[in-house]
Amino acid sequence: MAYVPIILAAGESRRMGTPKALLDFGGRTCLDLVIESCMLSGAGAPIVVLGHEAATIRRTIPADVGVVINLDYERGQTSSLKAGLTAIPSDSDGILLFPVDCPLVRPETIRLLALTSRPIAVPVYGGRRGHPARFSSATLHELRALHDSQPAHVIVHRDPLRVEEVMVDDPGVVTRLNTPEQYVAALAAWRGRSRP
């Protein structure tokens, strides 16, 4: 079994002002780019966790992609992570925790994370840790035990010896879409990458 990507797309995107999952990248959505990277990487079929604007976003998701609705999405990102964990197969190797606002992560990066041997792996670009983080099945009980107010990086920082930093040549791991300005910059980077 493979690592299952859990794509967190339930938040309200207050600073952005519109759902990040639906941000346009040349006629495709941000969420579509994340799903495509997961599929091309060879990881298991992703699970998308929805909350705010769930019905609208769900219409854009391919039928072969699992969807979980987090009715408690206002409690924070960890509540969405725990909702996603309810849907992963029991024989999975673990998860890739993927915020929806990381559409520029390359499939090769996801493959590298899956090849690591430590319980937790995080990509590093330019000296900065990024997303997605990979958690083995041995760590999932710790993620499930988090309080909704505790971010997943609490588990990452708990024992540094369990964490493998994977150096990648992929600025997408540190590219986030929290503001309209960051979206404009990411769109420009995506257009530059998409040219032949």
N, C-alpha and C positions, 0 to 999 in steps of 0.2 A: 504494500500500500504506500501511497505517497503522502507528502505534506499537503494539507488542505488549506488553500488560501481563504481567509475570512476577511472579506472586504467590508469595512465599516463605512456605511453611507446613510446613517440614521439622523445625523445632527441637523440643526436648524441653519447652519452657515450664516450666523448673524452678521459677522464682519463682511462677508462676501455679499450678502443681500439677496442671494438666490441659491438654490441647492447646488452644491459643488458637483454632485453626480451628473448634473445636466449641463454643465459648462461646455460650450461648443469648441471643438477642435476640428475645423474643416469639415463640418457636417456630421461629425461623430461626437458622442458625449465623452466626458472625462471618465465616467464609469466604464464605457465601452473600451477605452484604451487600457484601463487597468485589467479588465476581464481578458482582453486579448493578450496582454503580457503574461498573465497567469497561464492561459491555455498554451501559448507558444513555448513556455518554459518547460512543459511536461509535468508540471505540478498537477495535483488532482483538480477536479472541477471545483471552481470557487463557490463559496457560499456568500451571498450578499445580504448584509443586515440593513434593513430599512426601518424608518420611523417617520420623521417629518416628511410630508409629501410622498408617502409610500406608494399610493395608487398611481400617481403620475410617473414616478421613477420606475416602478415595476413594469409599466408598459414598454419601457425601452430595453428590458433585459431579455436575452435569448431564453427560450424555453428550457434548454438543457443546463441552465445555471440555477442552482438552488437559491431560494430566497427565504429569509426569516424576518418576520416583523417584530420589532422591539416596541411594545406598547409603552414601555417605561423609558424611552430614549431621552427624555428630559433629565433623567438621573445621571446622564453622562456617558462617555465613550466606553467605560468599563461595563456598564449595563448592556451595551450592544455586543461587546466581546463575549460576555457570558451567554447572551442569547444565541450568538453564533456557535458557541461551543456545544449547545444542545443538539446541533444538527450534524456534527461531524461523525463519520463512521467510527465505531469502537476500535477497529484495527488500523486506523491511520497512524502514520509515523509522528504526527504532531500537526502544528499549524504554522502558516505564514500570516502574521498580523499586518494587514494592509489597509491603511487609511485611504479613503477614496480620492483624497486630494494629492495623490502621488502618481499622476498619470504617465510620467516620463521614465519610470523604472524599466530597464531593459530586461527581456526574458533571460539573458545570460546571467544577470545578477541574481535572479531568483534561483536559477540552476546552481550557482555557486553556493548560495546559502543552504540549499538542500544537501549538498555534498559534505558539509562540515560534520564533525563528530561530537562536539560538545553539546550539552543540552539546550543552549541558547546561542543563536548567531545573529549578529547585527552587521549590516553593511557600513563601511566607512569610506567617505570620499572627502578629500582635502582636509583630513584630520577631524572631520565631523561625523558622528554617528547619524544614521538615517533610517529609512524604512524601505522595505518591510523587515520586521524582526521575525526570526524563525524560532519557534518553541517546540522542543521534542515532546512526545507523549508523556514522558516522565515529569514534565513541569505543569501539565494541564490542571492537575488538582490544585496547584498554587494559584493559577489564574482564576479558577472557579471560586476560590476562597477569598479573593480580593473584595473589599468593600467597594461599592459603586463610586465612591469618592477617591479611590486609589487608582492611579494610572498603572498600566502594565509594566512600565519601566521600574516600578518598585521591585518586581521580580528580577529584572535585569541587574539591578544594583545590589541585590541581596547577597550574592556570592560571585565576585568577579571571576573566580576560577572556573565557573561554569559557562562563562561567556566567551565566544570566539568572535573577534573582530575580523571581518572579511574585507580586505582592501579591494575596492572596485574602481574601475575607470568609468563611473556612471554618475554624473551630476544629478540625475533624476532621483537618487535616493535622498537627497537633501533639498529637493525642490518641493515646496508646499504651496498650497493655494488658499491662504487665509484672507487675502484682501484682493480687491480688483487690480491693484498694481502688480501683485504677484501673479495673477492670472495672465495679465498682458505679457509679462516677462516669460512665463511658461509657454504661452502660445507662440511667442517669437522663437523660443528655443525649439519647440516642436516643429514649427515650419522649417527652421534651418536644418533640422535633422531629417525631415521628410523629403528634402530635395535630393534628386539623383546626384 
